[in-house]
Amino acid sequence: PAEEEAPDAESGSAAPEDAIAAAAAPLRRPRRGPSTKLAIILISVVLLAIAAELWIMSMPQVPLLIDKLYFGVALAFQLMMVLASLPLPEQGLCCIRGETLRRIRSLLLDVAHWAFVVMSFGGAIVLRAPESLAFTAAIAAAALAFRLSMRNRCIITSVARGSSLPRISGKTVTNFFLTLLVVTVIRLLLQLIFGRGFPWDQAIAAISGHHPSAMVAQAVPHQEHTEL
């Protein structure tokens, strides 16, 4: 019995020593987790995209019908993505905290994620101006760069920590974005050959008898003459 009580005595004496060692250890600042770092990167990229979209929307040669309306809708979802990607305050937000706040954040990011996918691939087909197509190509190239650097993982899914998008292998999704880039570049090359806005501007000209690009070119000098 005496030999069995000895270990208890030793563990009891070691506990205060562990407490003293823990108290003497220097305090370390908590490091930002991978999700926080990725969120900061995502916010920076989205803000850069917003600035580029506002610049494109300010161009008079970019048509209102589809292009500017498209970017207007995209801006709304991008602002949602930025707000949902901000680091969550420890004390909560508007009486919402903990797991509930994280679920709301993930839901908002998931909605913005769906909008990004649908509008990115749809934009390669419906957008008319070469400036808009060049922006889509840049987005596809950026998505490819992120996926390749993250081993075929999605930065939005990593920040949201989940997604309701269909379960597809990472390599397949990367190939989708590669296809998006190729399709967008092909459309830009076709516009160099057949003219600005191909094929939608030419289709509108065949139906209405007026080429949209020519109408914009006539409107800009008239506006400058009016201002003078």
Secondary structure in CASP SS format (residue, H / E / C, confidence):
PFRMAT SS
TARGET T0000
AUTHOR 0000-0000-0000
METHOD secondary structure of the structure
MODEL  1
P C 1.00
A H 1.00
E H 1.00
E H 1.00
E H 1.00
A H 1.00
P H 1.00
D H 1.00
A H 1.00
E H 1.00
S H 1.00
G H 1.00
S H 1.00
A H 1.00
A H 1.00
P H 1.00
E H 1.00
D H 1.00
A H 1.00
I H 1.00
A H 1.00
A H 1.00
A H 1.00
A H 1.00
A C 1.00
P C 1.00
L C 1.00
R C 1.00
R C 1.00
P C 1.00
R C 1.00
R C 1.00
G C 1.00
P H 1.00
S H 1.00
T H 1.00
K H 1.00
L H 1.00
A H 1.00
I H 1.00
I H 1.00
L H 1.00
I H 1.00
S H 1.00
V H 1.00
V H 1.00
L H 1.00
L H 1.00
A H 1.00
I H 1.00
A H 1.00
A H 1.00
E H 1.00
L H 1.00
W H 1.00
I H 1.00
M H 1.00
S C 1.00
M C 1.00
P C 1.00
Q C 1.00
V C 1.00
P C 1.00
L H 1.00
L H 1.00
I H 1.00
D H 1.00
K H 1.00
L H 1.00
Y H 1.00
F H 1.00
G H 1.00
V H 1.00
A H 1.00
L H 1.00
A H 1.00
F H 1.00
Q H 1.00
L H 1.00
M H 1.00
M H 1.00
V H 1.00
L H 1.00
A H 1.00
S H 1.00
L C 1.00
P C 1.00
L C 1.00
P C 1.00
E C 1.00
Q C 1.00
G C 1.00
L E 1.00
C C 1.00
C C 1.00
I E 1.00
R C 1.00
G H 1.00
E H 1.00
T H 1.00
L H 1.00
R H 1.00
R H 1.00
I H 1.00
R H 1.00
S H 1.00
L H 1.00
L H 1.00
L H 1.00
D H 1.00
V H 1.00
A H 1.00
H H 1.00
W H 1.00
A H 1.00
F H 1.00
V H 1.00
V H 1.00
M H 1.00
S H 1.00
F H 1.00
G H 1.00
G H 1.00
A H 1.00
I H 1.00
V H 1.00
L C 1.00
R C 1.00
A C 1.00
P H 1.00
E H 1.00
S H 1.00
L H 1.00
A H 1.00
F H 1.00
T H 1.00
A H 1.00
A H 1.00
I H 1.00
A H 1.00
A H 1.00
A H 1.00
A H 1.00
L H 1.00
A H 1.00
F H 1.00
R H 1.00
L H 1.00
S H 1.00
M C 1.00
R C 1.00
N C 1.00
R C 1.00
C C 1.00
I H 1.00
I H 1.00
T H 1.00
S H 1.00
V H 1.00
A H 1.00
R C 1.00
G C 1.00
S C 1.00
S C 1.00
L C 1.00
P C 1.00
R C 1.00
I C 1.00
S C 1.00
G H 1.00
K H 1.00
T H 1.00
V H 1.00
T H 1.00
N H 1.00
F H 1.00
F H 1.00
L H 1.00
T H 1.00
L H 1.00
L H 1.00
V H 1.00
V H 1.00
T H 1.00
V H 1.00
I H 1.00
R H 1.00
L H 1.00
L H 1.00
L H 1.00
Q H 1.00
L H 1.00
I H 1.00
F H 1.00
G C 1.00
R C 1.00
G C 1.00
F C 1.00
P C 1.00
W H 1.00
D H 1.00
Q H 1.00
A H 1.00
I H 1.00
A H 1.00
A H 1.00
I H 1.00
S H 1.00
G C 1.00
H C 1.00
H C 1.00
P H 1.00
S H 1.00
A H 1.00
M H 1.00
V H 1.00
A H 1.00
Q H 1.00
A H 1.00
V H 1.00
P H 1.00
H H 1.00
Q H 1.00
E H 1.00
H H 1.00
T H 1.00
E H 1.00
L C 1.00
END
